[in-house]
C-alpha cells in the first residue's frame, strides 16, 4: 500500500517535489493464512474416509490489494509443508490460456509434486480435440502442434505403432481410437473416450475437464490434497458484466472442480464468486474472503509507521477507512493537506471522507484533478496543456505537486489516478465539463500524433493513440471517430505497424469498433488491421478480411491504389498457407493490370512481393532478380526508406541463396543500420532473425545460438508468432551443422508447434527437410527413407523449387550443412 512520503515533514507537502514513495505489501495477514490451512486440513481429514468433493476458497478485492502476492506466498508455504502433494497454478492474466482447452492444457502441464501421475485419458481426449480443431492439417511424425500442445499430442502420435511419417488428421483419429483399449485405465473411462468418436468439437470441449479431473484423481498420494491456484479470475469474463455470459465463460472451470476429488481450489479475483447462485450443489463448498480490509492490528501498525501515534486519531481513521488500503491512503493525504486534525473533526463515512478531502484542496487543485479524471493515463505534457486550456491557474511546480497524493501512481512515462478516486471525481463533475475534457483530450493527443515521426519513442505514439480512441469511444460520436480514423488514426497505425506494435493496434481498433462498425472503417485502416492480424499468425483470417474489403470497394482491385495495395497484401498473406506457384502466377498477372503512376504504392509493393518474398521463397534467383532490381530503383527514386530496409533483407536472402555470403552480410548490415536510424522494430526483428542464418553460413554457429534468445524476447513481446517459429527452425539448422541430432529434434518440436498453430506451410515443409537431414546423420540411409521422395514432390508442388532440388540431392548423400534458409 502506498502512503505519503514519510521522508518529508507534513508542512513541506504543498506543491513540493517528492521522492519515490515506499510500498508495503499486505500478504502477511493472519486470517487468510489460517483459513487456507484450515481448508487444507479439512480436505485431508475427510480424505481418510474416502474420496471427498473439491472445495473452493476465494480471495477477492480491488486491484493492488495484494491478492496475487498472497497466492504466491500460500503456494510457497504449502509446497514446503507438503512436498509430495500435487500443486497446480494458472493465471488468467495470460490471455493465451483463457480458451478452455488451452487453460486445461496449462493446468495439465504445470502440475508439480505428484510423482508417477499420468494423463492417459486427458492426453487422448486432447489429441482428438486437436484433430477436430485442425481437420486440414497433415501431421508428420515430428510435426507437432503449438508449443504447449507439442508434448501432449506429440506423445500420443509417438505412441501409435505403425503411424507413418506423413498422415492426415483423419488417419490420426482412427489410430487414436484403436489405441484406447491398450490404456491402463478403467473400462468406464475407456468407454467415455470411445464415445467421443460421435462428438463434435464443441462436445469434446465440454468433456475435456472431466478427463483431466479423472487423471488428477488417480494420483498416488490421494490423502495429500491437490491444490489448484487460480489468479486474475476476472480476466475470464473479458469485461462482460452480463451474468449469463459470465456463466458460460467460466462453466468449464466449474465442471473441472466438481469432478475433482480431495482438492482445494484457491481463486483470486476482483469480484466475489457467485457459484452458489448457479447451483445449490455449491453451497457449503465455496468460501469467499474479501481482502478489502486489513485487520485492526495491521491498520494500527501501518498508521504508527506513518507517524500517527494519537490513539483517538488511529481509531477514527480505522473506523472511516475500514481497513481499505485506498481509503487509508486518502486519510493520510488529507492529514498531509491539513497539517493534522483533531479526532472530533474526522469524517464518519467514505463519501464524507472524499467530500472532506475535496474541501481540503484549493479550487484550482480540485478543478485540475477533475480535468485529469476522464483519462485512463496522462503525462506532464497533457497536464500542463489542460491547465492552460481551462485557465486553472497553477504553475509548473503546483502541477507537479499532485503527484504527492497516494492515489496518483506512475505508469511508464505517464501517471494514473486510482479507479476509486477517478470515479469519485467524475461523479462530482457535471456531464458537460466531462465531455469538454474528453474533447480537449482528443484534440491534444491528436495534435501530438501529427508530430510523431518514425524515429519517435514508442510512448510518444502508443499512449496518445490509445487515449484518443478511449475518449472517442466515451464520446460516442461515430462521425468524429471515423474522421479521426481517416486521418490521424490511420497515420498512427502505419507508424505502429512498422514497430510490430500488434497489441496496441488490435486493442485500440477494438475500442474504436464500439463506436464505428468495421464496415465503415477507412480502407487504409482495414488493410492495416488485416496486416496486424497477419503478424499474430492469423493468416487465413487476414486474407478473408482483405477479400471482404475489396468486395465492398466494388470487386475490382484496380479501382484505386488503396484497393490495389490491399490485393497485393492479400497475395502476400495467402503465400503463408497456400502453394506459392499459384500466387506467383497471380502476382505476375496483376502486375500487368497496374498503372505505375495511378497505383504507385501497390506497384512498388507488388515488385517487392515478386522479387523479394515470392522470389526468395521459390529460390530461382534469375526469376527474382529483375523484379527486385526494379523495386530497388523505385524505392531509392521515391526515397521510401522503410521499403529500402525490407528490400535489403530480401536482397541478402537472394545473395545467400546464390552462395555470395559476403554480399549478403553487407546487405544485412546496411539494412540494420537504416532500420536503427528509422526506428522500425518490426523490420529490425526480421533482419536480426536473418542474421542468425548469416552467422550459421559463416560457420559462426555458437554466435548464432547466442543471438537466439534476445531475438525471441523481442518477437514474443510483439506477438510475432510466425517469426518465433523461424528462430526455432534456424536453431535446428545450427544444431544440424554441429551434428547435434537430439538438439535438432528438440528445436524442431518447438518450430513445428508454431507453424502448425498458424498453418504456416513453408515452415512446416522446412521442418520436414531438416528432420530428413537429422535422420541421415543418425545413420538412416536416405535412399531407404520413403518420405524423402514424397517430401521433394510436396515442396515442388507448393512452388518451393530450390528447396525441392535440395531434398532431391539428399537422396545421394547426407549434407553436413543446409544451404541458406530464407525466412518468409
Secondary structure, DSSP 8 states (H G I E B T S, - for coil): -B---TTS-GGG-TT-------B------HHHHHHHHHHHHHHHHHHTTS--B-EEEEEE-STTSSHHHHHHHHHHHHHHH-TTS-EEEEETTSGGG-SHHHHHHHHHHT-BS-TT---HHHHHHHHHHHHHHTTT-EEETT---SHHHHHHHHHHHHHSTT--SEEEHHHHHHHHHHHGGGSSS-HHHHHHHHGGGG--HHHHHHHHHHHHHHHHTT-S-TTS-EEEEEE-GGGGGTT---HHHHHHHTHHHHHHHHH-BSEEEEEEESS---HHHH-GGGTTTEEEEE-SS--HHHHHHHHHHTT---HHHHHHHHHHHTT-HHHHHHHHHHHHHHT---GGG--SSHHHHHHHHHHHS-HHHHHHHHHHHT-S-B-HHHHHHHHHHTT----HHHHHHGGGSTTEEEETTEEEE-HHHHHHHHHTS-HHHHHHHHHHHHHHHHHHHHT--TTS-THHHHHHHHHHHHHHHHHT-HHHHHHHIIIIIHHHHHHHHHTT-HHHHHHHHHHHTTTS-GGGS-HHHHHHHHHHHHHTT-HHHHHHHHHHHHHHTTS-GGGSHHHHHHHHHHHHHHTTTS-HHHHHHHHHHHHTT--TTTTHHHHHHHHHIIIIIHHHHHT-HHHHHHHHHHHHHHHHHHT-HHHHHHHHHHHHHHHHHTT-HHHHHHHHHHHHHHHHHHT-HHHHHHHHHHHHHHHHHTT-HHHHHHHHHHHHHHHHHTT-HHHHHHHHHHHHHHHHHTT-HHHHHHHHHHHHHHHHHHT-HHHHHHHHHHHHHHHHHTT--GGG-HHHHHHHHHHHHHT-HHHHHHHHHHTT---SS-------
